């Protein structure tokens, strides 16, 4: 094994139930995000899987756009 492959960790994949639980969304919302191209996915034997890093990126994006973060900006505009 050479140095290039030693540092690589195996990709972690999540199914729809994992994504729903982790993001606290229902299945339909996850499906809509997938159809809009906001959540990349792969399909294997009629099951849908998502890369954990893609789900995290989506979660970070949703958190940044949440009304709660906008409310905080309005209270503390100096940030």
LINLINSUL-V684825 format. One record per helix or strand. SS is the DSSP state (2 for helix, 1 for strand). FROM is the first residue (numbers start at 0). TO is the last residue. If there is no record, write none. Layout:
BEGIN
[[SS & FROM & TO] [SS & FROM & TO]]
END
This chain:
BEGIN
[[2 & 2 & 5] [1 & 12 & 14] [2 & 15 & 22] [2 & 26 & 34] [1 & 41 & 43] [1 & 46 & 50] [2 & 51 & 64] [2 & 66 & 74]]
END
